[in-house]
Amino acid sequence: MSIDNESIGAKLQAARRALALTQTDVATQMGMVTSTVSAIEAGKRAVTGAELHTLARMYGRPVAYFLGDGAPAATTGFTYLFRAVADKLVDRKPLVMLEHLAADYDLLEEIVDTPPLPMPVDYSRFGFRTEQDAETLADMERARLGLGDGPILDLVDLLDGTAGVRTFLIPVQDQNWSSVSVRGPHDRPAVAVNSKELVYRRRFDLAHEYGHILAHLYRLDGPPAHIEMEASASRVPADERFADAFAAAFLMPRRAVLGQLDLVLRANNGRFTDFDVVHLAMHFGVSGQAMTNRLVTLRKVSRDTHQDYWKQGGRKFNALAEMLGYDVEDPEDFWKRPVILPTRFRYLAMKAFEDDAISLAKLAELLREDYHDLRQRVQDSVGVAVE
């Protein structure tokens, strides 16, 4: 394979621009002068192997991205996404990672020769707009997926392995966006949420993005990507209210919530306490705030009661949950969280390795793991040395 300096330079330039870095920014980090970065990107100066390795790490892309024949085809969704955040202070590396993970998923299906899952249903032409419409859509989806009224225990694998949405948890270092959904390769939806968030927040964010995918992502007049960033609470767009209402109804079905509420009220002679809020929230795998909001929507708790709870007792949620015997996440562990891949993605990667279709180095790249750590784990699991 011949190495084309112009092709590599163009890819380096595109990768740099995706992260909103200037040539001067890169030159400073590389210990170069700006004119050298400019010459490399123009194909007038060859990049060394060591330089390419450092630049690939800086840009959050595998070296193979720059050495492959031709440029990987950019999808409409990711092109729109990077343009949408062009003038915002946004951690872009996770967006780059999501783009590569979505492409790697297609590659794995091709290597293993397995057909992709069916696409999610496109409800964009059904005219769903209101929060009551969101409740209806949530009921329709739960029925279609065979969920009944029970709690959803693993939303990542449900969306990825059943609903056909590429689903990933990716650490966002600056915590300046929480979730994103995008039309990826072959128009397949992909979604990522910040793995550094609490598990309850991650679950709600995933359901929120699923609402966008079903009702908005394929709308003719709508954008092919959505990113959730902090917004003014006083001016929440209609589409965001819809997605929030969908997430609440999808994770906390009306009939199931009312049934559980009836049980706790009967056990407490009609009294509703902070412990009941925590018990209901943990039962459905949501935050206490999400649960009280849902009870307000169902007209079982007044909005004043909901607001008083969060002024006086919301901060006690974890302590009460521990007293009830529930496992509670330690916030100190948030910063250690790596990329979390869905089960089907990992299965396809391991299957490709088992079939000798990819090397151990490629497996480590696909799983976003350290090569030496993975090599040791593979050796321990099969009982033989891995070359």
N, C-alpha and C positions, 0 to 999 in steps of 0.2 A: 504494500500500500504506500503510495507516494504521499508525502506531506506537503500540502499546498499552503505556503505562508499567508497568502491573501485570504484563503478560507478560514484558517485558524484566527487570523487577525480580525476578520469580520465577526466571528463567533465570540471572541474576547470582547469586542466592542459592544455587541448585543447583550452579553452577560453583565458587563459593567453598567450599561444604561438601565438594565432591569432593576438594578439595586440603587439607582440614582446617584452613582458615584461619578465624580469628575476624573479626568485623566490625572489631574494634580493629586487628588485623593489617593489614587492607586500608586502613583509615583512615590508619594511620601511613604506609604506602607511598604513598598518594594525596595526603597532605598535607591530609586532611580531619579533621573530628571524627567520632566513632563514630556519632552521631545522624544525620549526613548519609548515611552508608552504609546505616543502618537505614531511613531514609526512601526512599532510592532502591530498595532491595529490596522495600519495601512498596508501591511504585508511587505514593507520595505526593509524590515529588519527581522531576522528569524528569532523566535523565542526559544530559549534553551529548555531542556527537560526540567531542570530544577525550577526555573521561572514559571513554566506552565503548571507544574505541580502546586506551587505556591498560589498562583492566580486561581487555579481551580478551587482550592480550599477557600480562598477569599470570596469567590463568587458562589460558593455552595453548589458546585456542579462537579460531576465526575470528569476525570481527564478525558475519558472516551468521548464525551460530548464534543470536545474540541478537535479530536483526531478523526472522527467518523467522516464518511463520505457525504458531502452535502450538509446542509443545515437541517436539523429536525424541523418538521413542519409545525409552525406555530398555529395553535387553535384560536378560533375567534374569541372564545371565552377568556383564555389567558392573555391574549393581546389586549382585549378590553380591560381586563383586571389591572394590568400594569399601567395602562393609560389612566385608569380611574384613580390610582394612588400616586400619580406622578408628582403632584404638588402637595402631598401630605407626608407628615412624619410618621411613616409606617415601617415596621420591621418587615422587609421584603424577602429575606432569605427563606422563611417558611413558605412563602408563595412560590419561590423557585423550586423548593423541595417538593411541594405538592404537584407542580407541573411535571417534574421528573418521576415522581411516584405513579402518577396517572399513566405516563408513557410506559414505565416499567411494568405496570399491571397488564397492559396490552401485550408487551413483549413476552411476559410469562405465559399468558394464555396461548400465544402463538408457539412458543417453545414446547409446551406440554401438550399442545394440540387439543385444547379443551375449548368448547364454545363459550362465549361470554353469557352471563345471565341475561334474562329479558330486561328491557329498559323499564324504568318506572312509568306508571300511567301518566300521560300528559293531560292534566285537568285545566290547562290554561284557557281553553275555549268554553269552559262551563260557566263562566261569568261569576265565579266565586270572588266576593269582595268584602263582605261584612264579617264581623266576628261570629255571628250565628252561622254563616256559611263555613267558617273555619271549623266550627263544631261538627257540622254535617260532614265535611271532608275527612276529619279525623275519624269519625265513626265508619265512613266508607272504607278508609284505608285499613283500619283495624280489622274490619270484616274481611277485606280482600286478602290480608296477610294471615288470617286465621288466628288472631291474637285473643279473641274473646274479650273479657273485661279484666284479665289478670295484669299484674305489673309487668313491665318490660325489663327483664333482668340484664340483657346485654344488647344495648341499642347499636353499638358499633357493628357487631356481627349480624344483627337483624338487617340494618341498612345495606351493609356490604354483601352479605351472603344470601340474602333473600330478596331485598328490594332492588338490587342492581345499582346501588350508588357506591362509587369508590369512596371509602371512608377511612380517614386517618386522624390521629391525634399527634400534633406537631408542636414542640415548644416555641413560644413566641417570647423572645428575650425581653423586649421592651414593654410587653403587656399592653400594647396600644391597639390591638384588635383581638377579637375573641373567636370569630368563626368566619368561614368563607364557603360559598358554593359556586361552582363554575362548570360550564359546559366544556369538557375536556376532549381528548382524542375520540374521533368517531361520534362526537356529540354526546358521549357518555357523561352523566353528571358525576362530579367529584366534590367531596366536601371535606373540610378540615376544621378542627377546633383546637384551641390552645390547650395543650396537655398540662400546662401549669395551673389551670383553673381547678377549683374544687370539682369532685366527681359529679355533684348535683348540677353545677353550672354547666359542665361539659355535656351532660345528658340533655339538659334543656336546650342548650345551643344547637346540638345535633338535630333535635326535633324541630327547632325553629328553622334551621336551614332546610330540612326536609319539606317543611311547609312552603318555603320559597321555591324549591325545586318542583314540587307538584303543581303549584298554582301560578308561578311567576317566571321561572327560568326559561321556559319555551314559549312565552307569550310573544306574539309577532311584534308588538311595540315595546317590548321590555328588553333590558340589558342581558347579555349572556353570562353575567357573573354578578355576585352580590358579596360584599364584605361588611361585616358587622363591627362598627367602631362606636366609641362612646358618643352619644348624641344627647341633645337637650331633651329632658323629660317632658317639657311643656309643648314640644313640637314633634311628636312621634308620627311619622308618615303612615298612611293607611295600610300600605303593604307590610310594614313592621308590626302594626297592631294585629293584622291578620295572622302573621307568622307566629306571634306570641300566643294568640288565642288557639291556633292549631296545636302548638307544642303543649299547651296546658291540657287541651282536650285529648290529645294523643297519648300523653303520659299519665293523665288522671281522668279516665273515662267517667262521665257523669254518673252512670248507674253504679259503678264500682265505688266511687267516692261516697255517694249517698249511702250505700250499703255499709261501708266501713264506719261512716259517721254514726249511723244508727246503732251499730254494735257498741261503740265507745260511749254513746250517750246512755244507752240502756245499762251499761256496766257502772256508770257514774250517777245514776238517778237524774239524768238530764243535764248534769253540769259538764261544761266544756272547759278544760284546763290547758295550760301550756304543755303538759305531758301528752295530751291528746293530739295537739298540733304536731309535736315531734313524732309521735307514733304513726300518724297518718302520713307525714312527709317521708319518713324512712320506709314505710310500707311501699310507697309508690316510687321511691328513689329520687325524690326531688328535695329542694330546699324548703325550709319552713316558710319563707316568704312566698315561694311559688304555691305552696299548699294553701296558705291563708288567702292569697289572691284568688285561687280557684274557688274557695268557699265563699268569697265575696261574690264572684260571678254566679255561683249557684244559689245566691241569696240565703246562705245559711249563717253567714257572719257579716256583721255590718262593716263598712269601710272604716268607721271610727275605731271599732274593735281591732281591726287589722293594723291600723296605724299605731294604736296604743301598744299593741303587742311588740311592734318593732322598736318603739321608743323605750319600752320598759324591759322587755324580756327577750328580744331577738338575739342579743349577744349571748344568751344562756343556752342557745340551741344545742351546741356540741356537748356541753356539760350534762344537759338533760338526756341527750341521746346516749351518752356513755352510761348514765345511771339506769337507763332502760336496757342496757346490754348490747347496744348497737356498736359496730366498729366505726370509728370516726377518723378521718384522715388527719395527719399531722401537717399543718401548713409549712413546716420546715422542710418537708420532702418535696415541695412543689418545684424548687429550683433544680432538683436532681432528675426530673422526669425526662426521659428520652422520647424519641419518636415511637409511637405505639401503632403497630401495623395490625390490620384485621387478620383473622385466622385464615381466611381463604388465600390471601396474598402470601402469607408465610407457607401455607401448605403447597401452593404452586411452586414457590421458590425451592423448597426442600425436595419436591418431586423432581424438578428439573435437575437438581444436584444429584439426587439418587440415580437418575437415568443417565448420568454422565453427560448431560446436555450443556451444563455450565460448570465452571471451575469453582473451587472453594473461594478464591479471590472474588469472583463475580457474585457468589452467594453472599459474601460479606458486604459487598457493595449494595446489592439489592435490599438486604435486611438492615442496612445502615448500622452495622456492627463492626467492632474492631476485629481485624482478620485473625490475630493471634488468640484472642479470647474465644472466638468462634471455633477456630481450629481445635483448641483444647476441649471445648464442649462436645464437638463432633467426635473426637477421639474417645472421650469418656463414654459417649452414648453407644458407639459401635464396637468399642474394645480393640480397635486396631489403629495403627499410626496412619495419619492422613498426610499425604505428600502435598 
